[in-house]
Structure formats: structure tokens, C-alpha cells
Amino acid sequence: MTKIKNIIKPAGRKAKKPTKPFAKGTTDGIVAEPASLPKSGEVKRYILTSAQNNTYVHDGVWKNLRALADYYHAQLFVGTFTYDQNSYGRMSVKQGKYKGGEHDLWYDPKVREFEKDTRIQLGKGLVWCGEANIVPTAGDPLRGFETYEGRDSAIFPHAKIALRSVASLGGSGAKMIYTTGTCTKRNYIQKRVGMIAEFHHTYGGLIVEVDGSGVWKVRQLDAEDETGTFYDLDLKVENGVVTSGHRVEAITFGDIHATIIDPTVLSLSATGKGNMIDALRPKFVFIHDLMEGASVNHHVANKPLERFKTDLRGLSVVIREIQESADILKKYYRPETYVVVVNSNHDRWLDRWLDEYDQRKGDVRNLEIFHDGSAARLRAARLGVDLNVLEYLIRSHSDYPFPTKFLALDESFLICDKRIECGQHGDLGANGTRGSASSLSKMGRRSNIGHSHVAGIWDGLYQAGTSTNLHMGYNHGPSSWTHSHVVTYSNGKRTVITMYENAWRAEDK
């Protein structure tokens, strides 16, 4: 029998010590360098995008990002990331798909002077994380980064545009984390994850506005695939030329809940000087959860204290809440804008109330409207029509005079040449399940929704936040609610605008 040789080193033989450390190491990790703030009354702007190694820029996108940076006198940052296609050889791809031959790391010379792979504190509580190197095939590039940078909001370079709102406690405001989109072309391994990533590859970037006190605003610059054209509010950037005065296609406002709408949000949205509707002149305005539903709230039906609080607000009477809801809806109307009230769960509480109201035990002040609403539903049923109870009661029991579209349950409403679905509230999922942004994003059609009061971008789905007070009595614990709204441009591209510090955008004074 052949003896197996002893592979253990003989006793007393010492391994050689390395003469140099393998890596330097660091005690504190990466530390953000602070960017200087502008003077009081001025606004400093940044345009942030990303670039993939061994890939050329999309010339149209790059030209337009440069043009907008020049227009705003903004600093242009490019965060780089790597993707190694050489790890896949000839035997791992279909015939004719092998690229190979590139073993050196390089970036398009056009971006070199703008590379910013360091961490920079752009404003009060906002950090550019240029050090991040997230593989472009990551399905959810922000997963795991919720706690990165602690309570500071953060922006990461990546090939997709994404947004998540992270909860906080004590009224300190939600943390927002973003990815940028990219200026480099599609360049993926043609296998499962690469093919999916190629489909969701998003050209463009973010614009960041910072005022003299460090307060910041962020918007998405989502560019067209072929031309690289994109919009920013009323600006259009095309062929390296910036023009102004363009109407937006639509604004999807965060859930209204009329009787508890935040007065500042209402002013910034529709009634104050320089409000969003008058500044952007949308063709469509979408209203979610118009009614709070305090007068018909089934959640407090057996809670005397909560019902007493409702009565103190004067909202035990259904017809009064209907009128107040109509009064708020009036403020969003403009003659040149088509207002659409999306069928929403709080508005549908009226149907449940009509089903469950006991005229022997209920508030007698609601008897008349109960019988009227019930009779209207019966007449509609006889005709085979699904009655929108909120619309019927507003038109029958308030002085609302304007032409407005109230959507039926499951009624579709498409904009931008039928490319974006705006008829979903977000509470209803597939096949009778509860809705969520994550699940609804898999429908295969781009859409704008509301419902959760939490802003987000999930591939082709954009979710608005809320227009209400951020603390409504039932949302105890950490909150990720924000005053966020979705703006849709005429080319089907979108941005999320978040209001805080009494502004929806930064302006030089």
C-alpha cells in the first residue's frame, strides 16, 4: 500500500512574516467632506449621475446633462461603478454574444473630469455617497442601505432610478435614499439578471438644490432612451438646448383627506403664491383619498372616545364632511386642467357605511343622507350601473360646480399615449390581495399610485405620499410618511417632488 505523505509542516518550522501589510486599513472608515453652502438667499445646485466601466456615454444624455448644469451653474458629479463581463467566457453566452478582450478598467474620457467617487455632505442631512459601488444588475439597489449614513438622507450612483422613504421617530422627518440613473449605455451580460437589468436601465440623473441654511430638494431627471431628452419642472432639455415654459402632463398629489389636509401643503399645492398647479400648469390633476371619512369611520364605531373627538371636530354629520371635501376639491380645479378623483379606500367607506348604518342607533342627523344614498345605489343597481357614492353625494349635497371625473372601482385612466396607468389608488392588489408598491410594480405597465402615504420609486411604479398632517392620531410609532407628489411630463417621464420647510422647490431670492 502506498503511504500518504504527511502534508503538515514539520514542527519548529516557522512561516515567513510578510514584509508589508496586504491593505492599509482605516480606523474611522469613510468620512464625508462638507460642501460649502451658498450665501443666504442663493441656491447651490448639483447634477448627479453615474457611469459604468468599459462603457461609453449616451451622447444625447451626456450633452443634455452638461447643458442643464451650465443653465443652472450647477456642479456635475459622476459616480462610477464596476461590472466585470470578462468573468463570463465563450461557453456562458449564446453564439455571437461573447464580447471578451477587455481586461483593463477604463471609463469614457468624457466623464473623467467629473468623477466624484468620494462622500460629500451636500446639505443639512443629505450625503452624496460617491464611494458606493453597487452592481448594475441589483434588482433593488437600495436594499440594505436604509441605515447607511445613519439618519442622513443619501444618494447612491447606480444604473436605475429608485427612491425609498425610511421611517423615523419623534417628528424628525423621514429619511430619503435615492439612486441616480446613469449616463452610460446599456452594456450587460445577456443572461437572466443582465437581461432584466438592461430592461430597467435608466438614463438620466438627479438634481439637488441646496439653500443657504442647508435645506435641500431632490428631483429625478429621467431621460428618453433614444434622444436623451428630459424635463425638469417647466424646463425641457433637448439636443443640448434648455427651453422653458413647458406644461407638465399631470400631477398626482399625495392623499388629500380633505378635513385633515395640511394647510401648508394645500397652499404649496394649489392656493398659495407660486403653487405647483399654477407654476406647472398640468393637463391632469389626480386626487387620491379625497375624503378623510371621519363621519363614517368604521374603525372607531365601537370606540366612544374617538367618536366623541370626531363630534368635537364637527364631523359626526356626514353631509358636513361631504361639503368640506367638496370645498377642498374646488381649490385644485383650473379651467385648463382636468381633475380626476381616483377611486380610493377612504372614499369607499361611504359604501360600507350605507351597508352597516343602523337607523335605530345611528345619529339621526344622518338619516336623510343615508336614505338618499341607499336609494341612489338601488336605482343604479336596477340599471346595472356601479354608483360612485362619493360623486353622487358631492353632486347632490354640496355646491361643487366643476366638471370632474370620478373613477369607478377598477376603472383605468391612461395618460401619455396610454403608457402610464393613473386609475389605481394602490390599496388593491392582484386577485383580491392587498396592494403594495412592490407587488403593483410587477404589472408590466408603468403607473402612478397613492395610498400608503410613503413616497417611492419601484422600477416603473411611482408612489405619492400624503397631503395630510404627518401625524393623524393612528399612525403611532416610527413614520416614513412624506408630503410627496408625482409629476408626470408629456414624454411619460416622471419625478417625485417632496415638500418641506414650507417649499416645494428651491428658488433664488
Secondary structure in CASP SS format (residue, H / E / C, confidence):
PFRMAT SS
TARGET T0000
AUTHOR 0000-0000-0000
METHOD secondary structure of the structure
MODEL  1
M C 1.00
T C 1.00
K C 1.00
I C 1.00
K C 1.00
N C 1.00
I C 1.00
I C 1.00
K C 1.00
P C 1.00
A C 1.00
G C 1.00
R C 1.00
K C 1.00
A C 1.00
K C 1.00
K C 1.00
P C 1.00
T C 1.00
K C 1.00
P C 1.00
F C 1.00
A C 1.00
K C 1.00
G C 1.00
T C 1.00
T C 1.00
D C 1.00
G C 1.00
I C 1.00
V C 1.00
A C 1.00
E E 1.00
P E 1.00
A C 1.00
S C 1.00
L C 1.00
P C 1.00
K C 1.00
S C 1.00
G C 1.00
E C 1.00
V E 1.00
K E 1.00
R E 1.00
Y E 1.00
I E 1.00
L E 1.00
T E 1.00
S E 1.00
A E 1.00
Q E 1.00
N C 1.00
N C 1.00
T C 1.00
Y C 1.00
V E 1.00
H C 1.00
D H 1.00
G H 1.00
V H 1.00
W H 1.00
K H 1.00
N H 1.00
L H 1.00
R H 1.00
A H 1.00
L H 1.00
A H 1.00
D H 1.00
Y H 1.00
Y H 1.00
H C 1.00
A C 1.00
Q E 1.00
L E 1.00
F E 1.00
V E 1.00
G E 1.00
T E 1.00
F E 1.00
T C 1.00
Y C 1.00
D C 1.00
Q H 1.00
N H 1.00
S H 1.00
Y C 1.00
G C 1.00
R H 1.00
M H 1.00
S H 1.00
V C 1.00
K C 1.00
Q C 1.00
G C 1.00
K C 1.00
Y C 1.00
K C 1.00
G C 1.00
G C 1.00
E C 1.00
H C 1.00
D C 1.00
L C 1.00
W C 1.00
Y C 1.00
D C 1.00
P H 1.00
K H 1.00
V H 1.00
R H 1.00
E H 1.00
F H 1.00
E E 1.00
K C 1.00
D C 1.00
T C 1.00
R E 1.00
I E 1.00
Q E 1.00
L E 1.00
G E 1.00
K C 1.00
G C 1.00
L E 1.00
V E 1.00
W E 1.00
C E 1.00
G C 1.00
E C 1.00
A C 1.00
N C 1.00
I C 1.00
V C 1.00
P C 1.00
T C 1.00
A C 1.00
G C 1.00
D C 1.00
P C 1.00
L C 1.00
R C 1.00
G C 1.00
F C 1.00
E C 1.00
T C 1.00
Y C 1.00
E C 1.00
G C 1.00
R C 1.00
D C 1.00
S E 1.00
A E 1.00
I E 1.00
F E 1.00
P C 1.00
H E 1.00
A C 1.00
K C 1.00
I C 1.00
A C 1.00
L E 1.00
R E 1.00
S E 1.00
V E 1.00
A C 1.00
S E 1.00
L C 1.00
G C 1.00
G C 1.00
S C 1.00
G C 1.00
A C 1.00
K E 1.00
M E 1.00
I E 1.00
Y E 1.00
T E 1.00
T C 1.00
G E 1.00
T E 1.00
C C 1.00
T E 1.00
K C 1.00
R C 1.00
N C 1.00
Y C 1.00
I C 1.00
Q C 1.00
K C 1.00
R H 1.00
V H 1.00
G H 1.00
M H 1.00
I H 1.00
A H 1.00
E H 1.00
F H 1.00
H H 1.00
H C 1.00
T C 1.00
Y E 1.00
G E 1.00
G E 1.00
L E 1.00
I E 1.00
V E 1.00
E E 1.00
V E 1.00
D E 1.00
G C 1.00
S C 1.00
G C 1.00
V C 1.00
W E 1.00
K E 1.00
V E 1.00
R E 1.00
Q E 1.00
L E 1.00
D E 1.00
A C 1.00
E C 1.00
D C 1.00
E C 1.00
T C 1.00
G C 1.00
T C 1.00
F E 1.00
Y E 1.00
D E 1.00
L C 1.00
D C 1.00
L E 1.00
K E 1.00
V E 1.00
E E 1.00
N C 1.00
G C 1.00
V E 1.00
V E 1.00
T E 1.00
S C 1.00
G C 1.00
H C 1.00
R C 1.00
V C 1.00
E C 1.00
A E 1.00
I E 1.00
T E 1.00
F C 1.00
G C 1.00
D E 1.00
I C 1.00
H C 1.00
A H 1.00
T H 1.00
I H 1.00
I E 1.00
D C 1.00
P H 1.00
T H 1.00
V H 1.00
L H 1.00
S H 1.00
L H 1.00
S H 1.00
A H 1.00
T H 1.00
G C 1.00
K C 1.00
G C 1.00
N C 1.00
M H 1.00
I H 1.00
D H 1.00
A H 1.00
L H 1.00
R C 1.00
P C 1.00
K C 1.00
F E 1.00
V E 1.00
F E 1.00
I E 1.00
H C 1.00
D C 1.00
L C 1.00
M C 1.00
E C 1.00
G C 1.00
A H 1.00
S H 1.00
V H 1.00
N C 1.00
H H 1.00
H H 1.00
V H 1.00
A C 1.00
N C 1.00
K C 1.00
P H 1.00
L H 1.00
E H 1.00
R H 1.00
F H 1.00
K H 1.00
T H 1.00
D H 1.00
L H 1.00
R C 1.00
G C 1.00
L C 1.00
S C 1.00
V C 1.00
V H 1.00
I H 1.00
R H 1.00
E H 1.00
I H 1.00
Q H 1.00
E H 1.00
S H 1.00
A H 1.00
D H 1.00
I H 1.00
L H 1.00
K H 1.00
K H 1.00
Y C 1.00
Y C 1.00
R E 1.00
P C 1.00
E C 1.00
T E 1.00
Y E 1.00
V E 1.00
V E 1.00
V E 1.00
V C 1.00
N C 1.00
S C 1.00
N C 1.00
H C 1.00
D C 1.00
R C 1.00
W H 1.00
L H 1.00
D H 1.00
R H 1.00
W H 1.00
L H 1.00
D H 1.00
E H 1.00
Y C 1.00
D C 1.00
Q C 1.00
R C 1.00
K C 1.00
G C 1.00
D C 1.00
V H 1.00
R H 1.00
N H 1.00
L H 1.00
E H 1.00
I H 1.00
F H 1.00
H H 1.00
D H 1.00
G H 1.00
S H 1.00
A H 1.00
A H 1.00
R H 1.00
L H 1.00
R H 1.00
A H 1.00
A H 1.00
R H 1.00
L C 1.00
G C 1.00
V C 1.00
D C 1.00
L C 1.00
N C 1.00
V H 1.00
L H 1.00
E H 1.00
Y H 1.00
L H 1.00
I H 1.00
R H 1.00
S H 1.00
H H 1.00
S C 1.00
D C 1.00
Y C 1.00
P C 1.00
F C 1.00
P C 1.00
T C 1.00
K E 1.00
F E 1.00
L C 1.00
A C 1.00
L C 1.00
D C 1.00
E C 1.00
S C 1.00
F C 1.00
L E 1.00
I E 1.00
C C 1.00
D C 1.00
K C 1.00
R C 1.00
I E 1.00
E E 1.00
C C 1.00
G C 1.00
Q C 1.00
H C 1.00
G C 1.00
D C 1.00
L E 1.00
G C 1.00
A H 1.00
N H 1.00
G H 1.00
T C 1.00
R E 1.00
G C 1.00
S C 1.00
A H 1.00
S H 1.00
S H 1.00
L H 1.00
S H 1.00
K H 1.00
M H 1.00
G C 1.00
R C 1.00
R E 1.00
S E 1.00
N E 1.00
I E 1.00
G C 1.00
H C 1.00
S C 1.00
H C 1.00
V C 1.00
A C 1.00
G E 1.00
I E 1.00
W E 1.00
D C 1.00
G C 1.00
L E 1.00
Y E 1.00
Q E 1.00
A C 1.00
G C 1.00
T E 1.00
S C 1.00
T E 1.00
N C 1.00
L C 1.00
H C 1.00
M C 1.00
G C 1.00
Y C 1.00
N C 1.00
H C 1.00
G C 1.00
P C 1.00
S E 1.00
S C 1.00
W C 1.00
T C 1.00
H C 1.00
S E 1.00
H E 1.00
V E 1.00
V E 1.00
T E 1.00
Y C 1.00
S C 1.00
N C 1.00
G C 1.00
K C 1.00
R E 1.00
T E 1.00
V E 1.00
I E 1.00
T E 1.00
M C 1.00
Y E 1.00
E C 1.00
N C 1.00
A E 1.00
W C 1.00
R C 1.00
A C 1.00
E C 1.00
D C 1.00
K C 1.00
END
